[in-house]
Amino acid sequence: MSENTATAATPETGDASTTTDAVTPPATNGAAGPADAAATPATDGVTGSPAADGPAEAAASTGGRVALADIEEAMKDVVDPELGINVVDLGLVYGVHVDDQNVATLDMTLTSAACPLTDVIEDQARQALTTGPGGGLVDDIRINWVWLPPWGPDKITDEGRDQLRSLGFNV
């Protein structure tokens, strides 16, 4: 079984730490997302749950922090290495949460739990969100790989469908 790692700054120390998520479905609390309260603290002022309609509808506004629409737009620079379509239009981003330390937690899934390219997607997401003019949108990211609800072609946006059709896929 392969494992995925993500690095995030810890709220207590600001130090970087590495977390490891096995490629198996996490326990859920009855909602469509993980029960890991540490990944989305109740005190961060941001709520939301995975939604098939996209990350903008999957989380609430962050107030004075970065706008979730800006994060969603930046994530369109993250391209699935096998399909060549961005992860937002593929429907792989289920939710976005930004904590008080300006660390974004992305609830994401993959088209297959056996995808060998999670490191590439994580690197692209970190690059898209933490670099650029003024240092980027957020200070760091953490990707919380989730498997419920399972990804399906119904999660692909209309724009994503158009892109796939232009590549010869029948969607």
C-alpha positions in Angstrom: 0.0 0.0 0.0 1.4 3.4 -0.9 1.3 6.4 1.4 1.0 10.1 0.7 2.6 12.9 2.7 1.7 16.5 3.1 3.6 19.2 5.0 1.9 21.9 7.0 2.9 24.4 9.6 1.7 23.5 13.0 -0.4 26.1 14.8 1.4 25.7 18.1 5.0 26.1 16.9 4.9 27.3 13.3 7.3 24.4 12.5 6.8 22.3 9.5 5.7 18.7 10.1 4.9 15.9 7.8 1.7 14.0 8.1 1.1 10.7 6.3 -2.3 9.6 5.0 -2.6 6.0 3.9 -4.3 5.4 0.7 -7.4 3.9 2.3 -10.7 5.6 3.1 -10.6 7.5 6.4 -13.2 7.1 9.1 -16.1 9.5 8.6 -18.3 11.2 11.1 -21.5 10.7 9.1 -20.6 13.6 6.8 -19.1 13.2 3.4 -15.6 14.2 4.7 -13.1 12.9 7.2 -13.6 13.0 11.0 -10.1 14.3 11.6 -10.9 17.4 13.7 -7.2 18.5 13.6 -7.4 18.9 9.8 -10.3 21.4 10.1 -10.4 22.9 13.6 -13.8 24.2 14.7 -12.1 27.4 15.9 -10.8 28.4 12.4 -14.0 30.3 11.6 -14.4 28.3 8.4 -17.0 25.6 7.9 -18.0 23.4 5.0 -18.3 19.9 3.8 -17.5 18.2 0.5 -19.9 19.1 -2.2 -20.1 17.9 -5.8 -20.7 21.5 -7.0 -17.1 22.6 -6.3 -14.9 24.0 -3.7 -16.5 27.5 -3.6 -19.7 25.9 -2.4 -17.9 23.4 -0.2 -16.6 26.0 2.3 -17.6 29.3 3.8 -15.9 32.7 3.4 -12.7 33.2 5.3 -13.5 36.8 6.3 -10.3 38.9 6.3 -8.2 36.0 4.9 -7.7 35.0 1.3 -10.9 34.6 -0.7 -11.8 31.0 -1.4 -12.5 32.0 -5.0 -8.9 33.1 -5.4 -7.7 29.7 -4.1 -10.0 27.9 -6.5 -8.8 30.0 -9.4 -5.1 29.4 -8.4 -5.8 25.6 -8.1 -6.8 25.7 -11.8 -3.0 25.8 -12.4 -2.8 22.3 -10.9 -3.1 19.9 -13.7 -3.8 16.1 -13.5 -0.6 14.7 -15.0 -2.3 11.9 -16.8 -5.4 13.7 -18.2 -4.0 17.2 -18.7 -7.0 18.8 -17.2 -6.9 21.0 -14.0 -8.0 19.4 -10.7 -10.8 22.0 -10.2 -12.6 21.2 -13.5 -12.1 17.5 -12.9 -14.0 17.9 -9.6 -11.1 16.6 -7.5 -11.2 19.5 -5.0 -14.0 18.8 -2.5 -13.3 21.6 0.0 -11.0 24.4 1.1 -10.3 25.6 4.6 -7.9 28.3 5.7 -6.9 28.5 9.3 -5.7 31.4 11.4 -2.1 30.7 10.5 -3.0 31.2 6.8 -2.5 27.5 6.1 -4.9 26.1 3.5 -6.3 22.6 4.0 -7.5 21.1 0.8 -10.0 18.2 0.9 -9.1 16.4 -2.4 -9.7 13.1 -4.0 -8.3 11.4 -7.0 -9.9 9.5 -9.9 -8.3 6.4 -8.5 -6.9 5.6 -5.0 -4.0 3.9 -6.7 -2.8 7.1 -8.5 1.0 7.1 -8.4 1.2 10.9 -9.0 0.0 12.3 -5.8 3.4 13.9 -5.1 3.2 15.8 -8.4 -0.3 17.1 -7.6 0.8 18.1 -4.1 3.9 19.9 -5.5 1.8 21.8 -8.1 -0.8 22.8 -5.4 1.9 24.1 -3.1 3.5 26.0 -6.0 0.2 27.5 -7.1 -0.9 28.6 -3.6 2.3 29.6 -1.8 4.4 31.4 -4.5 3.9 34.5 -6.6 3.8 38.2 -6.0 3.7 39.0 -2.3 4.6 35.4 -1.3 1.4 33.7 -2.6 -2.1 33.3 -1.3 -1.4 31.2 1.7 1.7 30.5 3.8 1.5 26.7 3.4 -0.9 23.9 2.4 -2.0 20.5 3.6 -3.8 18.1 1.4 -6.3 15.9 3.1 -6.9 13.0 0.7 -10.5 11.8 1.0 -12.3 9.0 -0.7 -15.9 9.7 0.3 -17.9 10.6 -1.6 -16.1 8.7 -4.3 -15.1 10.6 -7.4 -17.1 10.0 -10.5 -17.5 11.7 -13.9 -20.5 13.5 -12.5 -18.1 15.7 -10.6 -16.5 17.1 -13.8 -17.5 20.7 -14.5 -18.9 21.7 -17.9 -15.6 23.4 -18.7 -13.7 20.2 -17.8 -16.1 18.2 -20.0 -15.3 20.5 -22.9 -11.6 20.1 -22.3 -11.9 16.3 -22.2 -14.0 16.2 -25.4 -11.3 18.3 -27.1 -8.8 15.6 -26.2 -11.1 12.9 -27.6 -12.8 11.6 -24.5 -16.5 10.8 -24.7 -18.0 12.5 -21.6 
